[in-house]
Amino acid sequence: MFLQYGPETIGALLHQCSKLKAFRQGCSLHAVASKTGISSDVIVSNHLLNMYAKSGNTGYARQLFDEMAERNLVSWSAMISGYDQAGEPLLALDLFSQMQFVPNEYIFASAISACARLLALGQGQQIHAQSLKFGYASISFVSNSLISMYMKCGQCSNALSVYDGDAELNSVTYNALITGFLDNQQSEKGFEVFRLMLRQGLVPDRFTFAGLLGICTSLEDLERGSAMHCQTIKLNLHSTPFIGNLIITMYSKFNLAEEVQKVFRLINDKDVISWNTFIAACSHCSHHERGLTAFKEMLVESCMRPDDYTFASALATCSGLASIHHGKQIHGHLMRHGLNQDVGVGNAIVNMYAKCGSIGYAYNVFYKMSHHNLVSWNTIIAGFGNHGLGRSALELFEQMKAKGVMPDSVTFLGLLTACNHAGLVDEGQFYFNSMESVHGITPDIEHLSCLIDLLGRAGRLYEAEDYMKRFPFGYDVVILGSLLSACRVHGDVVMGERLARQLLKLHPITTSPYVLLSNLYASDDIWDGVAEARNMLKVSGLKKEPGHSLIEVSGVFEKFTIGDFSHSRIEEIKAILNILSWVVVEDYLNPLFLLDLDFRILQADYKASSCIYNG
């Protein structure tokens, strides 16, 4: 039966197994080759070697390689490239150093790629010299690997020298240059190479756009990103999951929720990464209800199986909506299916309960987690801090240090917030001062803003102003506004007026500074100042953004904006409000109602204090 399979047939089948990484079928063919006595044929052995290496089973491949009675250049090439592709660059270079043949272009490319993985610049330069000596350096396989290697080692000028001597420029060459410049924070040069590539008549592929779309983060880059989006449409790449996901991420950075949705809907054959990217993008754009709807669609309408990142993103949308109902459903699903073992998902559950006001549930989940990382500690510390439980947050910080977990800037932001909400002024000042002196963490604008707010609330205005003067970003709009607000509360018109003048010089983009200044003057009966502040607000042309409420009704989120009466059921809403208004007025005039109201307020205060004491 086995005699009908010759070396050519077995070789062809093994080649297909290598392409498909079909390890089990390859093993069956190996058994057939052994039984028919053709496994010793060098061509068949090379096919077997390549199959094992491409399937990621480098141990089997090396065993076969060592047992081969005869090896040729293809044997060495298969083994060295197999090690490189399997992420074992040291073994690839070790085998390369044992070669007694003159390497070919594939071996040179694999060895140089291994040097790039290890950032082994010296060894890479030696192999570069060998490739020049044997005349392979200008072949595209080798030159593209050299460009990538030099770029990863930060040697952009050397990479350009290789490019100048390349006789076979192709899209891979330009992709290597673009990616290299972007990785070395030289984005303008990356875009220059992209434009040069287009002028050369080469067609960009998905790898070309991958890096360029990823660095479009500032408003100045939005136009570039939109132009590249148009190019992907022309090349019919926008509907592929790989490129579509990148475009979604890019638009989410600019909070363009409608563009995000359009791009997502046009992706064909959406994979789990597409759904994850869209849900996370909705959350980032504060369209949490849309993200939660997408999560439901993914579960019901698509055949995709959610992964840990899906659940973490969905829980983030629940946090944004403060929807404990949906959050509990997801948590319950994870517990029923034993899927809540991932630390990232655990952190998301803790954050969800904390954001939904259930700090007891949050701590219970945190306590039962089998593993904590820095994000876990930061999340629970911030949760306690935001609930006004400052002392508990500080205790958790001490526990975290006792377990050998080193804090970062986010930890201290949570601590300062906790001190702020609990009025722990001296403690907050102590932790702020210890950031750089003890932990080597330089405070940024958020830390300073939190400290200024803490000192300002306590009436320590001049201390706060001294801290502002110590930092180059001390006179930021938010920080000035925070201290100006404190001046209004504590009635310091002199400092408040000085801060307001500095604040208005920065051309604020909100109405808050004008309103704060007006209120400051009003608190001291300086009505001329009030009129001037109001007039400045009028001249500025700024308008206060209307507030809105978001409620959930039968699983659907309804948004109500001040001054917007466009809701489809507005007449019903107005009728109910009129009824409630009438009931409240009637009850309010009843003395027994007032006594009952006082009793309920005292009862609520007692329950609240009991919860805090017991918590």
C-alpha positions in Angstrom: 0.0 0.0 0.0 2.8 2.4 0.9 4.8 1.6 -2.2 2.7 3.9 -4.4 3.9 6.9 -2.5 7.2 8.1 -4.0 9.6 10.8 -2.7 8.0 13.4 -5.0 4.5 12.7 -3.7 5.5 12.6 -0.1 7.5 15.8 -0.6 4.6 17.6 -2.2 2.3 16.6 0.6 4.8 17.6 3.3 5.2 21.0 1.5 1.4 21.6 1.9 1.6 20.6 5.5 4.3 23.2 6.0 2.2 25.9 4.5 -0.8 25.0 6.6 1.2 24.2 9.7 -0.6 20.9 9.8 1.6 19.1 12.4 -0.5 16.0 12.9 -0.9 15.2 9.2 2.8 15.9 8.8 3.6 13.3 11.5 1.5 10.7 9.6 3.4 11.4 6.4 6.7 11.0 8.4 5.5 7.6 9.5 4.6 6.7 5.9 8.1 7.9 4.7 9.8 5.8 7.4 7.8 2.6 6.6 8.5 3.0 2.9 12.2 3.7 3.5 12.4 7.1 1.8 12.8 9.2 5.0 16.6 9.0 4.5 16.2 10.8 1.1 17.7 14.3 1.6 14.8 16.0 -0.2 12.2 14.2 1.9 14.2 14.9 5.0 14.4 18.6 4.2 10.6 18.6 3.7 10.1 16.9 7.0 12.5 19.4 8.7 10.7 22.3 7.2 7.3 20.9 8.2 8.4 20.5 11.9 10.0 23.9 12.0 7.1 25.8 10.4 4.7 24.1 12.8 6.7 25.5 15.7 8.1 22.1 16.8 11.8 23.0 16.6 12.7 20.2 19.1 11.5 17.6 16.6 13.1 19.5 13.8 16.5 19.6 15.5 16.4 16.0 16.4 15.8 15.1 12.8 18.5 17.5 11.7 21.0 16.0 14.0 20.1 12.4 12.8 20.4 13.3 9.0 23.2 11.3 7.4 23.4 13.9 4.6 22.7 17.6 4.9 22.7 20.2 2.2 22.3 24.0 2.2 18.5 23.6 2.2 18.7 21.6 5.4 20.7 24.4 7.2 18.4 27.0 5.8 15.2 25.2 7.0 16.6 24.8 10.5 18.0 28.3 10.9 14.9 30.0 9.6 12.8 27.7 11.7 14.6 28.8 14.9 14.2 32.5 13.8 10.5 32.2 13.0 9.8 30.3 16.3 11.3 33.1 18.3 14.6 31.3 19.2 17.2 33.7 17.8 20.1 32.5 20.0 19.7 29.0 18.6 19.5 30.3 15.1 22.8 32.3 15.4 24.5 29.4 17.2 23.6 27.1 14.3 24.6 29.7 11.8 28.1 29.9 13.4 28.5 26.1 12.9 27.8 26.1 9.1 30.5 24.8 6.8 28.7 25.9 3.6 28.7 29.4 2.1 25.2 30.7 3.2 22.6 31.6 0.6 20.3 34.7 0.7 17.6 32.9 2.8 20.1 31.9 5.5 21.7 35.4 5.6 18.2 36.9 5.9 17.2 34.6 8.8 20.5 35.2 10.7 20.2 39.0 10.3 16.6 38.8 11.5 17.8 36.8 14.6 20.3 39.7 15.3 17.4 42.2 15.0 15.4 40.3 17.6 18.3 40.3 20.0 19.4 43.9 19.1 22.8 42.3 18.5 24.2 45.1 16.4 27.8 43.9 16.5 27.0 40.4 15.3 24.6 41.8 12.7 27.4 44.0 11.3 29.6 41.0 11.0 27.0 39.0 9.1 26.4 42.1 6.9 30.1 42.1 6.0 29.9 38.4 5.1 26.9 39.0 2.9 28.8 41.8 1.1 31.8 39.4 0.7 29.7 36.7 -1.0 27.6 39.2 -3.0 24.2 38.7 -1.3 23.8 42.1 0.4 22.0 43.7 -2.5 19.4 40.9 -2.8 16.1 42.1 -1.5 15.7 39.2 1.1 19.0 40.2 2.7 18.8 44.0 2.2 15.3 44.2 3.7 16.5 42.2 6.7 19.5 44.5 7.1 17.3 47.6 7.0 15.0 46.2 9.7 18.0 45.1 11.8 19.6 48.5 11.7 16.4 50.3 12.4 15.6 48.1 15.4 19.1 48.9 16.7 18.5 52.6 16.3 21.0 53.0 13.4 18.8 54.9 10.9 21.7 56.2 8.8 23.1 52.6 8.3 19.6 51.5 7.2 19.5 54.3 4.6 22.9 53.3 3.4 21.6 49.7 2.8 18.5 51.2 1.0 20.8 53.3 -1.3 22.7 50.2 -2.4 19.6 48.0 -2.9 19.1 47.0 -6.5 15.7 45.4 -6.0 13.5 48.0 -4.2 10.0 46.7 -3.4 7.1 47.4 -1.0 8.8 45.3 1.7 11.8 47.6 1.5 9.7 50.7 2.0 7.6 49.1 4.7 10.8 48.3 6.6 12.0 51.9 6.3 8.6 53.4 7.3 8.3 51.1 10.3 11.9 51.8 11.3 11.5 55.6 11.3 8.2 55.4 13.2 9.8 53.1 15.9 12.6 55.6 16.2 10.2 58.5 16.7 10.9 60.1 13.3 7.4 60.1 12.1 7.9 62.9 9.5 10.6 60.8 7.8 8.3 57.8 7.8 5.6 59.9 6.0 8.3 61.1 3.5 9.2 57.5 2.7 5.5 56.7 2.3 5.2 59.5 -0.3 8.3 58.4 -2.0 6.9 54.9 -2.2 3.8 56.2 -3.9 5.9 58.2 -6.4 7.8 55.1 -7.3 4.5 53.5 -8.3 4.5 50.9 -5.6 1.2 49.8 -4.1 1.0 50.1 -0.3 -0.2 47.0 1.5 -1.7 46.4 5.0 1.8 46.5 6.6 2.4 50.0 5.1 -0.7 51.4 6.7 -0.3 49.6 10.0 2.4 51.8 11.5 1.3 55.1 9.8 -2.3 54.8 11.1 -1.1 53.9 14.5 0.8 57.2 15.0 -2.0 59.5 14.0 -2.8 60.8 17.5 -2.8 64.6 17.4 -5.4 66.8 15.7 -2.7 67.8 13.1 -2.5 64.1 12.1 -6.3 63.7 11.6 -6.1 65.0 8.0 -3.3 62.6 7.3 -5.2 59.7 8.8 -8.4 60.6 6.8 -6.3 60.7 3.6 -4.9 57.3 4.3 -8.3 56.0 5.1 -9.3 57.2 1.6 -6.4 55.3 0.1 -7.4 52.1 1.9 -10.8 52.4 0.3 -9.3 52.8 -3.2 -7.2 49.7 -2.6 -10.2 47.8 -1.1 -8.3 47.3 2.2 -10.6 49.2 4.5 -13.1 46.3 4.7 -10.5 43.8 5.9 -10.4 43.2 9.6 -6.7 44.1 10.0 -7.0 47.6 8.4 -10.5 48.2 9.6 -9.5 47.7 13.2 -6.6 50.1 12.8 -8.9 52.8 11.3 -11.4 52.3 14.1 -8.6 52.8 16.7 -7.3 55.9 14.9 -10.8 57.6 14.8 -11.4 56.7 18.4 -8.4 58.7 19.5 -10.2 61.8 18.1 -13.5 60.8 19.7 -15.1 60.5 16.3 -17.8 58.0 17.3 -19.8 58.2 14.1 -16.8 57.5 11.9 -15.9 54.6 14.2 -19.3 53.1 13.7 -19.3 53.6 9.9 -15.9 51.9 9.6 -16.9 49.0 11.8 -20.1 48.3 9.8 -18.1 48.1 6.5 -15.7 45.4 7.8 -16.3 42.1 6.1 -15.8 38.9 8.1 -15.4 40.6 11.4 -13.1 38.7 13.8 -13.2 38.9 17.6 -10.5 41.6 17.5 -12.8 43.7 15.3 -15.6 43.5 17.9 -13.2 44.1 20.8 -11.7 47.1 19.0 -15.2 48.6 18.3 -16.4 48.0 21.9 -13.3 49.6 23.4 -13.5 52.5 20.9 -17.1 53.2 21.9 -16.0 53.3 25.5 -13.1 55.6 24.7 -15.5 58.0 22.9 -17.9 57.9 25.9 -20.6 56.2 23.8 -20.9 53.5 26.4 -24.4 52.5 25.5 -23.4 51.8 21.9 -20.5 49.7 23.1 -22.8 47.7 25.4 -25.3 47.2 22.5 -22.4 46.0 20.3 -21.4 43.5 23.0 -25.0 42.1 23.0 -24.9 41.9 19.2 -21.7 40.0 19.3 -23.1 37.4 21.7 -26.5 37.0 19.9 -26.0 37.7 16.2 -22.4 36.7 15.5 -20.8 33.3 16.0 -17.8 34.9 17.7 -16.7 33.6 21.1 -15.8 36.5 23.4 -12.3 36.5 24.9 -10.9 38.1 28.1 -10.4 41.4 26.3 -14.1 41.4 25.1 -15.3 41.0 28.7 -12.9 43.6 30.0 -14.1 46.1 27.4 -17.8 45.3 28.0 -17.3 45.8 31.7 -15.6 49.2 31.0 -18.8 50.3 29.2 -20.8 49.2 32.3 -18.5 51.4 34.4 -19.0 54.3 32.1 -22.8 54.0 32.3 -22.7 53.1 36.1 -24.9 50.2 35.0 -24.5 47.7 37.8 -27.4 45.6 36.4 -25.5 44.8 33.2 -22.2 44.6 35.1 -23.6 41.9 37.4 -24.9 39.9 34.5 -21.5 39.8 32.9 -19.9 39.0 36.2 -22.4 36.2 36.7 -21.7 34.8 33.2 -18.0 34.8 33.9 -18.5 33.0 37.2 -20.8 30.4 35.7 -18.4 29.5 33.0 -15.2 29.8 35.1 -13.9 32.6 32.9 -13.0 35.1 35.6 -9.4 33.9 36.2 -7.7 36.5 34.1 -6.3 39.4 36.1 -7.3 42.0 33.5 -10.9 40.8 33.7 -10.8 40.8 37.5 -9.5 44.4 37.5 -12.4 45.4 35.2 -14.9 43.8 37.5 -13.4 45.6 40.5 -13.5 48.9 38.6 -17.1 48.3 37.4 -18.4 47.8 41.0 -16.4 50.7 42.3 -17.7 53.0 39.5 -21.3 51.8 40.2 -21.1 52.8 43.8 -20.7 49.2 45.2 -17.3 49.5 46.9 -18.2 46.5 49.1 -18.6 44.2 46.1 -15.5 45.7 44.5 -13.4 44.9 47.5 -14.9 41.4 47.8 -13.9 40.7 44.2 -10.4 42.2 44.7 -9.9 40.1 47.9 -10.9 36.8 46.1 -8.6 37.4 43.1 -5.9 34.8 42.9 -3.3 37.2 41.6 -3.0 41.0 41.9 -0.9 43.2 39.7 -0.2 47.0 40.0 -3.4 47.8 38.1 -5.4 45.7 40.6 -4.0 47.8 43.5 -4.4 51.1 41.7 -8.0 50.2 40.9 -9.1 49.4 44.4 -7.2 52.3 46.0 -8.9 54.7 43.5 -12.2 53.1 44.3 -11.9 53.6 48.0 -10.7 57.1 47.4 -13.6 58.1 45.2 -16.0 56.8 47.8 -14.5 59.1 50.5 -12.9 56.2 52.3 -9.4 57.9 52.4 -8.0 56.1 55.4 -8.9 52.7 53.9 -7.2 53.7 50.7 -4.0 54.6 52.6 -4.1 51.3 54.4 -4.3 49.5 51.1 -1.3 51.4 49.8 0.7 50.3 52.8 -0.4 46.6 52.2 0.6 47.0 48.5 4.1 48.1 49.5 4.4 45.3 52.1 3.8 42.8 49.3 6.7 44.3 47.3 4.6 46.0 44.6 6.2 49.3 43.5 3.8 52.2 43.0 3.6 54.3 39.8 2.2 57.7 39.0 -1.3 56.3 38.8 -1.0 54.9 42.3 -0.2 58.4 43.7 -3.0 60.0 41.7 -5.4 57.6 43.4 -3.9 58.4 46.8 -4.1 62.1 46.3 -7.7 61.8 45.2 -8.4 59.7 48.3 -6.9 62.4 50.5 -8.8 65.1 48.7 -12.2 63.4 49.1 -11.6 62.6 52.7 -10.0 66.0 53.6 -6.7 64.4 54.6 -4.6 67.5 53.8 -1.4 66.7 55.7 -1.4 63.1 54.4 -1.9 64.3 50.8 0.9 66.8 51.1 3.2 64.1 52.5 2.5 61.6 49.7 2.9 64.3 47.1 6.3 65.3 48.5 7.4 61.7 48.7 6.8 60.9 45.1 10.1 62.2 43.8 12.2 62.1 46.9 11.3 58.5 47.9 10.0 56.8 44.8 11.7 58.7 42.0 8.4 59.5 40.3 8.1 63.1 39.0 4.7 64.6 39.7 2.8 65.7 36.5 0.0 68.1 36.0 -2.7 65.8 37.4 -0.9 65.2 40.6 -0.3 69.0 41.1 -3.9 69.8 40.2 -5.1 67.3 42.9 -2.8 68.8 45.5 -3.8 72.4 44.7 -7.4 71.4 45.0 -6.8 69.7 48.3 -4.9 72.7 49.8 -7.4 75.1 48.3 -10.4 73.4 49.9 -8.6 73.6 53.3 -8.1 77.3 52.9 -4.3 77.0 52.6 -4.3 79.2 49.5 -0.8 80.6 49.7 0.8 77.2 50.3 -1.1 76.1 47.1 0.3 79.1 45.2 3.8 78.2 46.3 3.5 74.7 44.9 2.2 76.2 41.6 5.4 78.3 41.3 7.6 75.2 41.6 6.5 73.5 38.4 6.7 74.7 34.8 3.1 73.6 34.2 1.9 75.2 37.5 -0.1 77.9 35.7 -2.2 75.5 33.7 -5.8 76.4 33.0 -7.2 73.6 35.2 -4.9 74.3 38.1 -5.6 78.1 38.0 -9.3 77.4 37.8 -9.1 75.1 40.8 -7.3 77.7 43.0 -9.6 80.4 41.7 -12.6 78.3 42.9 -11.0 78.0 46.3 -10.5 81.8 46.5 -14.2 82.2 45.9 -15.1 79.7 48.6 -12.8 81.4 51.1 -13.4 84.9 50.0 -9.9 85.9 49.0 -10.7 88.5 46.3 -7.2 89.8 46.0 -5.6 86.5 45.1 -8.7 85.5 43.1 -8.6 88.5 40.9 -4.8 88.0 40.3 -5.4 84.4 39.3 -8.4 85.2 37.2 -6.3 87.7 35.1 -3.6 85.1 34.6 -6.3 82.6 33.6 -8.0 84.8 31.1 -4.6 85.5 29.4 -4.5 81.8 28.5 -7.7 82.1 26.4 -9.7 79.4 28.2 -12.1 77.3 26.0 -14.8 77.0 28.7 -17.0 79.5 30.5 -15.9 78.4 34.0 -13.2 81.1 34.6 -15.6 83.9 33.8 -18.4 82.5 36.0 -15.9 81.9 38.8 -14.6 85.5 38.6 -18.2 86.8 38.5 -19.2 84.8 41.6 -16.0 85.9 43.4 -16.9 89.5 42.9 -20.5 88.9 43.9 -19.5 87.2 47.1 -17.7 90.5 48.1 -20.5 92.7 46.7 -18.2 94.1 43.9 -21.0 94.5 41.4 -19.0 96.5 38.9 -16.6 93.5 38.8 -19.6 91.1 38.3 -20.8 93.2 35.3 -17.3 93.3 33.8 -16.8 89.5 34.1 -20.2 88.9 32.5 -19.4 91.3 29.7 -16.0 89.5 29.1 -17.9 86.2 28.9 -20.4 87.7 26.4 -17.5 89.1 24.3 -15.6 85.8 24.3 -18.5 84.1 22.5 -18.2 81.0 24.7 -21.4 79.2 25.7 -21.8 76.7 28.5 -22.2 73.1 27.2 -25.7 71.9 28.2 -25.8 69.2 30.8 -27.6 65.9 30.1 -28.9 62.9 32.0 -28.7 59.2 30.8 -31.1 56.7 32.2 -31.8 53.0 31.3 -35.4 52.0 30.5 -36.1 48.3 29.7 -32.5 47.8 28.6 -32.5 50.9 26.4 -30.5 54.0 27.3 -32.3 57.3 26.9 -30.4 60.6 26.8 -32.0 63.9 28.0 -30.3 67.2 27.3 -31.3 70.5 28.8 -33.3 72.5 26.3 -33.8 69.6 23.9 -37.5 68.6 23.6 -37.1 66.4 20.5 -37.7 63.1 22.4 -40.4 61.0 20.7 -42.4 60.7 24.0 -41.9 64.3 25.2 -45.6 64.9 25.7 -46.0 61.9 28.0 -42.8 63.0 29.9 -44.2 66.5 30.4 -47.6 65.1 31.6 -45.9 62.9 34.2 -43.7 65.8 35.4 -46.8 68.0 35.8 -48.5 65.3 37.9 -45.4 64.8 40.1 -45.1 68.6 40.5 -48.7 68.8 41.6 -48.3 65.9 44.1 -45.1 67.4 45.6 -46.8 70.8 46.1 -49.9 69.2 47.7 -47.8 67.0 50.0 -45.4 69.8 50.9 -48.2 71.9 52.2 -49.2 69.1 54.6 -47.5 69.5 58.0 -47.6 65.7 58.6 -45.7 65.3 55.3 -43.0 67.7 56.5 -42.6 65.8 59.8 -42.4 62.5 57.9 -39.8 64.0 55.6 -37.7 65.1 58.5 -37.8 61.6 60.0 -36.9 60.0 56.6 -33.9 62.3 56.3 -32.6 61.5 59.8 -33.2 57.8 59.0 -31.2 58.1 55.8 -28.3 59.9 57.6 -28.2 57.2 60.2 -28.1 54.4 57.6 -25.4 56.2 55.6 -23.2 56.7 58.7 -23.7 53.0 59.7 -22.6 51.9 56.2 -19.4 54.0 56.4 -18.7 52.8 59.9 -19.3 49.1 59.0 -17.5 49.5 55.7 
